[in-house]
Structures are given as C-alpha cells and as structure tokens.
Amino acid sequence: MEIIAAIGIVAVLLTIFIIGYLLNKKVAKPEGCDDDIECLECKNTFCKFNKNKDDAADNKEEK
C-alpha cells in the first residue's frame, strides 16, 4: 500500500511540474526584456546566457 501511495505522490508532482512548465511556456515575454543578456561578470560556465564560455572556446581553438 505504501508503494502505491509513493507512486501516486510522484505522479501528482510530475503532473504539476509538466502543467506548470507548459503554462509558463505560453506566457509572453514582458516588455523591456532584452533578448541579448550580458553576463560578463558571471562565472557560471553552465549558464546558457553566459557569453564568456563562447569566447573561451574560441580562444582555445585559436591556440
């Protein structure tokens, strides 16, 4: 019985996540929000907006 309850809770949480993701995807971008985000001081190389990682990759290829 406990396993069924655990599976049910996981299913509910997954459903809430998927519905939230889909609803968030439909929301229009607010006015004044730039497409070009400058993250020159950011050290997070895994961020998709970080342009420093692109520059670092270009510098490695040139060497």
PDB file with SEQRES, HELIX, SHEET and CRYST1 records, atoms N, CA, C and O in Angstrom:
SEQRES   1 A   63  MET GLU ILE ILE ALA ALA ILE GLY ILE VAL ALA VAL LEU          
SEQRES   2 A   63  LEU THR ILE PHE ILE ILE GLY TYR LEU LEU ASN LYS LYS          
SEQRES   3 A   63  VAL ALA LYS PRO GLU GLY CYS ASP ASP ASP ILE GLU CYS          
SEQRES   4 A   63  LEU GLU CYS LYS ASN THR PHE CYS LYS PHE ASN LYS ASN          
SEQRES   5 A   63  LYS ASP ASP ALA ALA ASP ASN LYS GLU GLU LYS                  
HELIX    1 AA1 GLU A    2  LYS A   26  1                                  25    
HELIX    2 AA2 ASN A   52  GLU A   62  1                                  11    
CRYST1    1.000    1.000    1.000  90.00  90.00  90.00 P 1           1          
ATOM      1  N   MET A   1       0.822  -1.203   0.000  1.00  0.00           N  
ATOM      2  CA  MET A   1       0.000   0.000   0.000  1.00  0.00           C  
ATOM      3  C   MET A   1       0.866   1.267   0.000  1.00  0.00           C  
ATOM      4  O   MET A   1       0.528   2.266  -0.635  1.00  0.00           O  
ATOM      5  N   GLU A   2       1.982   1.204   0.721  1.00  0.00           N  
ATOM      6  CA  GLU A   2       2.869   2.369   0.790  1.00  0.00           C  
ATOM      7  C   GLU A   2       3.501   2.665  -0.567  1.00  0.00           C  
ATOM      8  O   GLU A   2       3.720   3.823  -0.923  1.00  0.00           O  
ATOM      9  N   ILE A   3       3.788   1.613  -1.313  1.00  0.00           N  
ATOM     10  CA  ILE A   3       4.404   1.798  -2.631  1.00  0.00           C  
ATOM     11  C   ILE A   3       3.423   2.490  -3.571  1.00  0.00           C  
ATOM     12  O   ILE A   3       3.816   3.362  -4.346  1.00  0.00           O  
ATOM     13  N   ILE A   4       2.176   2.115  -3.508  1.00  0.00           N  
ATOM     14  CA  ILE A   4       1.151   2.740  -4.350  1.00  0.00           C  
ATOM     15  C   ILE A   4       1.003   4.215  -3.994  1.00  0.00           C  
ATOM     16  O   ILE A   4       0.854   5.056  -4.881  1.00  0.00           O  
ATOM     17  N   ALA A   5       1.042   4.534  -2.704  1.00  0.00           N  
ATOM     18  CA  ALA A   5       0.949   5.930  -2.270  1.00  0.00           C  
ATOM     19  C   ALA A   5       2.158   6.724  -2.760  1.00  0.00           C  
ATOM     20  O   ALA A   5       2.005   7.863  -3.201  1.00  0.00           O  
ATOM     21  N   ALA A   6       3.351   6.147  -2.692  1.00  0.00           N  
ATOM     22  CA  ALA A   6       4.569   6.821  -3.147  1.00  0.00           C  
ATOM     23  C   ALA A   6       4.512   7.071  -4.652  1.00  0.00           C  
ATOM     24  O   ALA A   6       4.872   8.150  -5.124  1.00  0.00           O  
ATOM     25  N   ILE A   7       4.058   6.068  -5.399  1.00  0.00           N  
ATOM     26  CA  ILE A   7       3.937   6.229  -6.850  1.00  0.00           C  
ATOM     27  C   ILE A   7       2.897   7.298  -7.176  1.00  0.00           C  
ATOM     28  O   ILE A   7       3.089   8.083  -8.104  1.00  0.00           O  
ATOM     29  N   GLY A   8       1.814   7.334  -6.433  1.00  0.00           N  
ATOM     30  CA  GLY A   8       0.781   8.344  -6.642  1.00  0.00           C  
ATOM     31  C   GLY A   8       1.291   9.748  -6.375  1.00  0.00           C  
ATOM     32  O   GLY A   8       0.999  10.673  -7.134  1.00  0.00           O  
ATOM     33  N   ILE A   9       2.058   9.914  -5.293  1.00  0.00           N  
ATOM     34  CA  ILE A   9       2.618  11.231  -4.965  1.00  0.00           C  
ATOM     35  C   ILE A   9       3.583  11.688  -6.057  1.00  0.00           C  
ATOM     36  O   ILE A   9       3.542  12.846  -6.474  1.00  0.00           O  
ATOM     37  N   VAL A  10       4.442  10.796  -6.518  1.00  0.00           N  
ATOM     38  CA  VAL A  10       5.390  11.142  -7.583  1.00  0.00           C  
ATOM     39  C   VAL A  10       4.642  11.506  -8.862  1.00  0.00           C  
ATOM     40  O   VAL A  10       5.020  12.450  -9.555  1.00  0.00           O  
ATOM     41  N   ALA A  11       3.591  10.766  -9.173  1.00  0.00           N  
ATOM     42  CA  ALA A  11       2.803  11.051 -10.376  1.00  0.00           C  
ATOM     43  C   ALA A  11       2.134  12.419 -10.282  1.00  0.00           C  
ATOM     44  O   ALA A  11       2.101  13.163 -11.263  1.00  0.00           O  
ATOM     45  N   VAL A  12       1.599  12.756  -9.100  1.00  0.00           N  
ATOM     46  CA  VAL A  12       0.957  14.065  -8.913  1.00  0.00           C  
ATOM     47  C   VAL A  12       1.980  15.183  -9.047  1.00  0.00           C  
ATOM     48  O   VAL A  12       1.714  16.189  -9.705  1.00  0.00           O  
ATOM     49  N   LEU A  13       3.149  15.018  -8.430  1.00  0.00           N  
ATOM     50  CA  LEU A  13       4.189  16.052  -8.518  1.00  0.00           C  
ATOM     51  C   LEU A  13       4.681  16.214  -9.954  1.00  0.00           C  
ATOM     52  O   LEU A  13       4.912  17.335 -10.406  1.00  0.00           O  
ATOM     53  N   LEU A  14       4.840  15.120 -10.663  1.00  0.00           N  
ATOM     54  CA  LEU A  14       5.270  15.192 -12.056  1.00  0.00           C  
ATOM     55  C   LEU A  14       4.217  15.882 -12.917  1.00  0.00           C  
ATOM     56  O   LEU A  14       4.554  16.674 -13.798  1.00  0.00           O  
ATOM     57  N   THR A  15       2.956  15.588 -12.669  1.00  0.00           N  
ATOM     58  CA  THR A  15       1.873  16.231 -13.404  1.00  0.00           C  
ATOM     59  C   THR A  15       1.844  17.732 -13.143  1.00  0.00           C  
ATOM     60  O   THR A  15       1.667  18.520 -14.072  1.00  0.00           O  
ATOM     61  N   ILE A  16       2.017  18.130 -11.884  1.00  0.00           N  
ATOM     62  CA  ILE A  16       2.048  19.555 -11.546  1.00  0.00           C  
ATOM     63  C   ILE A  16       3.215  20.241 -12.249  1.00  0.00           C  
ATOM     64  O   ILE A  16       3.069  21.350 -12.761  1.00  0.00           O  
ATOM     65  N   PHE A  17       4.374  19.583 -12.273  1.00  0.00           N  
ATOM     66  CA  PHE A  17       5.542  20.162 -12.942  1.00  0.00           C  
ATOM     67  C   PHE A  17       5.290  20.347 -14.430  1.00  0.00           C  
ATOM     68  O   PHE A  17       5.589  21.407 -14.980  1.00  0.00           O  
ATOM     69  N   ILE A  18       4.747  19.334 -15.086  1.00  0.00           N  
ATOM     70  CA  ILE A  18       4.511  19.406 -16.524  1.00  0.00           C  
ATOM     71  C   ILE A  18       3.485  20.482 -16.858  1.00  0.00           C  
ATOM     72  O   ILE A  18       3.670  21.238 -17.813  1.00  0.00           O  
ATOM     73  N   ILE A  19       2.409  20.560 -16.086  1.00  0.00           N  
ATOM     74  CA  ILE A  19       1.390  21.590 -16.324  1.00  0.00           C  
ATOM     75  C   ILE A  19       1.984  22.979 -16.111  1.00  0.00           C  
ATOM     76  O   ILE A  19       1.735  23.888 -16.902  1.00  0.00           O  
ATOM     77  N   GLY A  20       2.761  23.146 -15.057  1.00  0.00           N  
ATOM     78  CA  GLY A  20       3.406  24.436 -14.800  1.00  0.00           C  
ATOM     79  C   GLY A  20       4.365  24.827 -15.905  1.00  0.00           C  
ATOM     80  O   GLY A  20       4.412  25.988 -16.312  1.00  0.00           O  
ATOM     81  N   TYR A  21       5.131  23.863 -16.392  1.00  0.00           N  
ATOM     82  CA  TYR A  21       6.078  24.129 -17.483  1.00  0.00           C  
ATOM     83  C   TYR A  21       5.348  24.564 -18.746  1.00  0.00           C  
ATOM     84  O   TYR A  21       5.740  25.537 -19.390  1.00  0.00           O  
ATOM     85  N   LEU A  22       4.299  23.853 -19.096  1.00  0.00           N  
ATOM     86  CA  LEU A  22       3.556  24.187 -20.308  1.00  0.00           C  
ATOM     87  C   LEU A  22       2.860  25.536 -20.197  1.00  0.00           C  
ATOM     88  O   LEU A  22       2.832  26.297 -21.165  1.00  0.00           O  
ATOM     89  N   LEU A  23       2.297  25.844 -19.028  1.00  0.00           N  
ATOM     90  CA  LEU A  23       1.653  27.143 -18.845  1.00  0.00           C  
ATOM     91  C   LEU A  23       2.678  28.275 -18.882  1.00  0.00           C  
ATOM     92  O   LEU A  23       2.400  29.343 -19.427  1.00  0.00           O  
ATOM     93  N   ASN A  24       3.849  28.053 -18.312  1.00  0.00           N  
ATOM     94  CA  ASN A  24       4.899  29.070 -18.315  1.00  0.00           C  
ATOM     95  C   ASN A  24       5.410  29.313 -19.726  1.00  0.00           C  
ATOM     96  O   ASN A  24       5.777  30.438 -20.068  1.00  0.00           O  
ATOM     97  N   LYS A  25       5.437  28.272 -20.546  1.00  0.00           N  
ATOM     98  CA  LYS A  25       5.916  28.413 -21.914  1.00  0.00           C  
ATOM     99  C   LYS A  25       4.983  29.278 -22.759  1.00  0.00           C  
ATOM    100  O   LYS A  25       5.422  29.908 -23.722  1.00  0.00           O  
ATOM    101  N   LYS A  26       3.699  29.310 -22.402  1.00  0.00           N  
ATOM    102  CA  LYS A  26       2.721  30.090 -23.162  1.00  0.00           C  
ATOM    103  C   LYS A  26       2.737  31.573 -22.810  1.00  0.00           C  
ATOM    104  O   LYS A  26       2.196  32.381 -23.564  1.00  0.00           O  
ATOM    105  N   VAL A  27       3.335  31.949 -21.699  1.00  0.00           N  
ATOM    106  CA  VAL A  27       3.337  33.340 -21.242  1.00  0.00           C  
ATOM    107  C   VAL A  27       4.235  34.164 -22.153  1.00  0.00           C  
ATOM    108  O   VAL A  27       5.350  33.754 -22.476  1.00  0.00           O  
ATOM    109  N   ALA A  28       3.748  35.316 -22.560  1.00  0.00           N  
ATOM    110  CA  ALA A  28       4.530  36.208 -23.425  1.00  0.00           C  
ATOM    111  C   ALA A  28       5.650  36.871 -22.632  1.00  0.00           C  
ATOM    112  O   ALA A  28       5.550  37.069 -21.421  1.00  0.00           O  
ATOM    113  N   LYS A  29       6.718  37.206 -23.351  1.00  0.00           N  
ATOM    114  CA  LYS A  29       7.857  37.875 -22.724  1.00  0.00           C  
ATOM    115  C   LYS A  29       7.453  39.294 -22.334  1.00  0.00           C  
ATOM    116  O   LYS A  29       6.819  39.983 -23.132  1.00  0.00           O  
ATOM    117  N   PRO A  30       7.800  39.748 -21.133  1.00  0.00           N  
ATOM    118  CA  PRO A  30       7.424  41.095 -20.710  1.00  0.00           C  
ATOM    119  C   PRO A  30       8.101  42.172 -21.556  1.00  0.00           C  
ATOM    120  O   PRO A  30       9.182  41.962 -22.107  1.00  0.00           O  
ATOM    121  N   GLU A  31       7.450  43.315 -21.646  1.00  0.00           N  
ATOM    122  CA  GLU A  31       8.038  44.439 -22.382  1.00  0.00           C  
ATOM    123  C   GLU A  31       9.298  44.900 -21.677  1.00  0.00           C  
ATOM    124  O   GLU A  31       9.360  44.913 -20.447  1.00  0.00           O  
ATOM    125  N   GLY A  32      10.287  45.271 -22.442  1.00  0.00           N  
ATOM    126  CA  GLY A  32      11.540  45.757 -21.885  1.00  0.00           C  
ATOM    127  C   GLY A  32      12.520  44.646 -21.577  1.00  0.00           C  
ATOM    128  O   GLY A  32      13.628  44.909 -21.108  1.00  0.00           O  
ATOM    129  N   CYS A  33      12.135  43.430 -21.830  1.00  0.00           N  
ATOM    130  CA  CYS A  33      13.037  42.303 -21.602  1.00  0.00           C  
ATOM    131  C   CYS A  33      13.897  42.125 -22.840  1.00  0.00           C  
ATOM    132  O   CYS A  33      13.380  41.881 -23.930  1.00  0.00           O  
ATOM    133  N   ASP A  34      15.198  42.243 -22.678  1.00  0.00           N  
ATOM    134  CA  ASP A  34      16.108  42.158 -23.815  1.00  0.00           C  
ATOM    135  C   ASP A  34      16.403  40.714 -24.163  1.00  0.00           C  
ATOM    136  O   ASP A  34      16.480  39.853 -23.286  1.00  0.00           O  
ATOM    137  N   ASP A  35      16.569  40.455 -25.456  1.00  0.00           N  
ATOM    138  CA  ASP A  35      16.997  39.130 -25.898  1.00  0.00           C  
ATOM    139  C   ASP A  35      18.487  38.940 -25.652  1.00  0.00           C  
ATOM    140  O   ASP A  35      18.948  37.821 -25.428  1.00  0.00           O  
ATOM    141  N   ASP A  36      19.230  40.023 -25.695  1.00  0.00           N  
ATOM    142  CA  ASP A  36      20.679  39.962 -25.541  1.00  0.00           C  
ATOM    143  C   ASP A  36      21.036  40.223 -24.080  1.00  0.00           C  
ATOM    144  O   ASP A  36      21.059  41.374 -23.644  1.00  0.00           O  
ATOM    145  N   ILE A  37      21.307  39.193 -23.346  1.00  0.00           N  
ATOM    146  CA  ILE A  37      21.634  39.333 -21.927  1.00  0.00           C  
ATOM    147  C   ILE A  37      23.149  39.344 -21.785  1.00  0.00           C  
ATOM    148  O   ILE A  37      23.832  38.420 -22.225  1.00  0.00           O  
ATOM    149  N   GLU A  38      23.654  40.375 -21.180  1.00  0.00           N  
ATOM    150  CA  GLU A  38      25.086  40.499 -20.963  1.00  0.00           C  
ATOM    151  C   GLU A  38      25.447  39.927 -19.602  1.00  0.00           C  
ATOM    152  O   GLU A  38      24.956  40.403 -18.578  1.00  0.00           O  
ATOM    153  N   CYS A  39      26.276  38.939 -19.583  1.00  0.00           N  
ATOM    154  CA  CYS A  39      26.697  38.299 -18.333  1.00  0.00           C  
ATOM    155  C   CYS A  39      28.218  38.288 -18.270  1.00  0.00           C  
ATOM    156  O   CYS A  39      28.826  37.232 -18.098  1.00  0.00           O  
ATOM    157  N   LEU A  40      28.818  39.426 -18.405  1.00  0.00           N  
ATOM    158  CA  LEU A  40      30.274  39.472 -18.473  1.00  0.00           C  
ATOM    159  C   LEU A  40      30.946  39.134 -17.154  1.00  0.00           C  
ATOM    160  O   LEU A  40      32.062  38.614 -17.148  1.00  0.00           O  
ATOM    161  N   GLU A  41      30.288  39.418 -16.037  1.00  0.00           N  
ATOM    162  CA  GLU A  41      30.889  39.156 -14.734  1.00  0.00           C  
ATOM    163  C   GLU A  41      30.519  37.786 -14.183  1.00  0.00           C  
ATOM    164  O   GLU A  41      31.043  37.380 -13.145  1.00  0.00           O  
ATOM    165  N   CYS A  42      29.639  37.077 -14.846  1.00  0.00           N  
ATOM    166  CA  CYS A  42      29.151  35.789 -14.355  1.00  0.00           C  
ATOM    167  C   CYS A  42      30.220  34.719 -14.543  1.00  0.00           C  
ATOM    168  O   CYS A  42      30.835  34.621 -15.606  1.00  0.00           O  
ATOM    169  N   LYS A  43      30.433  33.927 -13.513  1.00  0.00           N  
ATOM    170  CA  LYS A  43      31.426  32.849 -13.576  1.00  0.00           C  
ATOM    171  C   LYS A  43      30.779  31.489 -13.818  1.00  0.00           C  
ATOM    172  O   LYS A  43      31.474  30.474 -13.857  1.00  0.00           O  
ATOM    173  N   ASN A  44      29.466  31.455 -13.982  1.00  0.00           N  
ATOM    174  CA  ASN A  44      28.762  30.206 -14.206  1.00  0.00           C  
ATOM    175  C   ASN A  44      28.903  29.806 -15.670  1.00  0.00           C  
ATOM    176  O   ASN A  44      28.241  30.375 -16.537  1.00  0.00           O  
ATOM    177  N   THR A  45      29.759  28.831 -15.945  1.00  0.00           N  
ATOM    178  CA  THR A  45      30.019  28.438 -17.325  1.00  0.00           C  
ATOM    179  C   THR A  45      28.938  27.531 -17.883  1.00  0.00           C  
ATOM    180  O   THR A  45      28.908  27.282 -19.088  1.00  0.00           O  
ATOM    181  N   PHE A  46      28.047  27.029 -17.031  1.00  0.00           N  
ATOM    182  CA  PHE A  46      26.978  26.150 -17.491  1.00  0.00           C  
ATOM    183  C   PHE A  46      25.724  26.927 -17.885  1.00  0.00           C  
ATOM    184  O   PHE A  46      24.799  26.342 -18.448  1.00  0.00           O  
ATOM    185  N   CYS A  47      25.671  28.218 -17.606  1.00  0.00           N  
ATOM    186  CA  CYS A  47      24.504  29.039 -17.914  1.00  0.00           C  
ATOM    187  C   CYS A  47      24.421  29.241 -19.425  1.00  0.00           C  
ATOM    188  O   CYS A  47      25.424  29.533 -20.076  1.00  0.00           O  
ATOM    189  N   LYS A  48      23.216  29.082 -19.976  1.00  0.00           N  
ATOM    190  CA  LYS A  48      23.070  29.216 -21.427  1.00  0.00           C  
ATOM    191  C   LYS A  48      23.211  30.662 -21.895  1.00  0.00           C  
ATOM    192  O   LYS A  48      23.396  30.905 -23.088  1.00  0.00           O  
ATOM    193  N   PHE A  49      23.129  31.625 -20.979  1.00  0.00           N  
ATOM    194  CA  PHE A  49      23.255  33.032 -21.353  1.00  0.00           C  
ATOM    195  C   PHE A  49      24.684  33.544 -21.215  1.00  0.00           C  
ATOM    196  O   PHE A  49      24.974  34.662 -21.641  1.00  0.00           O  
ATOM    197  N   ASN A  50      25.577  32.758 -20.635  1.00  0.00           N  
ATOM    198  CA  ASN A  50      26.950  33.193 -20.395  1.00  0.00           C  
ATOM    199  C   ASN A  50      27.709  33.240 -21.708  1.00  0.00           C  
ATOM    200  O   ASN A  50      27.904  32.217 -22.364  1.00  0.00           O  
ATOM    201  N   LYS A  51      28.133  34.427 -22.083  1.00  0.00           N  
ATOM    202  CA  LYS A  51      28.853  34.594 -23.345  1.00  0.00           C  
ATOM    203  C   LYS A  51      30.351  34.389 -23.163  1.00  0.00           C  
ATOM    204  O   LYS A  51      31.077  34.253 -24.148  1.00  0.00           O  
ATOM    205  N   ASN A  52      30.824  34.365 -21.920  1.00  0.00           N  
ATOM    206  CA  ASN A  52      32.243  34.147 -21.668  1.00  0.00           C  
ATOM    207  C   ASN A  52      32.676  32.756 -22.107  1.00  0.00           C  
ATOM    208  O   ASN A  52      33.808  32.584 -22.560  1.00  0.00           O  
ATOM    209  N   LYS A  53      31.801  31.756 -21.982  1.00  0.00           N  
ATOM    210  CA  LYS A  53      32.177  30.405 -22.381  1.00  0.00           C  
ATOM    211  C   LYS A  53      32.386  30.321 -23.885  1.00  0.00           C  
ATOM    212  O   LYS A  53      33.232  29.553 -24.342  1.00  0.00           O  
ATOM    213  N   ASP A  54      31.636  31.093 -24.667  1.00  0.00           N  
ATOM    214  CA  ASP A  54      31.821  31.106 -26.110  1.00  0.00           C  
ATOM    215  C   ASP A  54      33.159  31.731 -26.466  1.00  0.00           C  
ATOM    216  O   ASP A  54      33.848  31.247 -27.364  1.00  0.00           O  
ATOM    217  N   ASP A  55      33.539  32.811 -25.767  1.00  0.00           N  
ATOM    218  CA  ASP A  55      34.819  33.458 -26.001  1.00  0.00           C  
ATOM    219  C   ASP A  55      35.955  32.539 -25.610  1.00  0.00           C  
ATOM    220  O   ASP A  55      36.969  32.490 -26.305  1.00  0.00           O  
ATOM    221  N   ALA A  56      35.815  31.807 -24.511  1.00  0.00           N  
ATOM    222  CA  ALA A  56      36.848  30.897 -24.054  1.00  0.00           C  
ATOM    223  C   ALA A  56      37.032  29.755 -25.056  1.00  0.00           C  
ATOM    224  O   ALA A  56      38.158  29.331 -25.319  1.00  0.00           O  
ATOM    225  N   ALA A  57      35.934  29.262 -25.610  1.00  0.00           N  
ATOM    226  CA  ALA A  57      36.019  28.185 -26.597  1.00  0.00           C  
ATOM    227  C   ALA A  57      36.703  28.679 -27.868  1.00  0.00           C  
ATOM    228  O   ALA A  57      37.482  27.945 -28.475  1.00  0.00           O  
ATOM    229  N   ASP A  58      36.421  29.908 -28.273  1.00  0.00           N  
ATOM    230  CA  ASP A  58      37.063  30.484 -29.453  1.00  0.00           C  
ATOM    231  C   ASP A  58      38.555  30.650 -29.229  1.00  0.00           C  
ATOM    232  O   ASP A  58      39.349  30.383 -30.131  1.00  0.00           O  
ATOM    233  N   ASN A  59      38.953  31.094 -28.025  1.00  0.00           N  
ATOM    234  CA  ASN A  59      40.368  31.287 -27.718  1.00  0.00           C  
ATOM    235  C   ASN A  59      41.113  29.953 -27.699  1.00  0.00           C  
ATOM    236  O   ASN A  59      42.268  29.898 -28.120  1.00  0.00           O  
ATOM    237  N   LYS A  60      40.487  28.888 -27.226  1.00  0.00           N  
ATOM    238  CA  LYS A  60      41.145  27.576 -27.209  1.00  0.00           C  
ATOM    239  C   LYS A  60      41.355  27.049 -28.617  1.00  0.00           C  
ATOM    240  O   LYS A  60      42.374  26.419 -28.901  1.00  0.00           O  
ATOM    241  N   GLU A  61      40.395  27.304 -29.502  1.00  0.00           N  
ATOM    242  CA  GLU A  61      40.502  26.831 -30.882  1.00  0.00           C  
ATOM    243  C   GLU A  61      41.600  27.552 -31.638  1.00  0.00           C  
ATOM    244  O   GLU A  61      42.229  26.972 -32.522  1.00  0.00           O  
ATOM    245  N   GLU A  62      41.839  28.829 -31.294  1.00  0.00           N  
ATOM    246  CA  GLU A  62      42.850  29.621 -31.987  1.00  0.00           C  
ATOM    247  C   GLU A  62      44.262  29.177 -31.605  1.00  0.00           C  
ATOM    248  O   GLU A  62      45.190  29.307 -32.403  1.00  0.00           O  
ATOM    249  N   LYS A  63      44.424  28.658 -30.400  1.00  0.00           N  
ATOM    250  CA  LYS A  63      45.778  28.272 -29.939  1.00  0.00           C  
ATOM    251  C   LYS A  63      46.241  27.008 -30.533  1.00  0.00           C  
ATOM    252  O   LYS A  63      47.350  26.560 -30.244  1.00  0.00           O  
TER     253      LYS A  63                                                      
END                                                                             
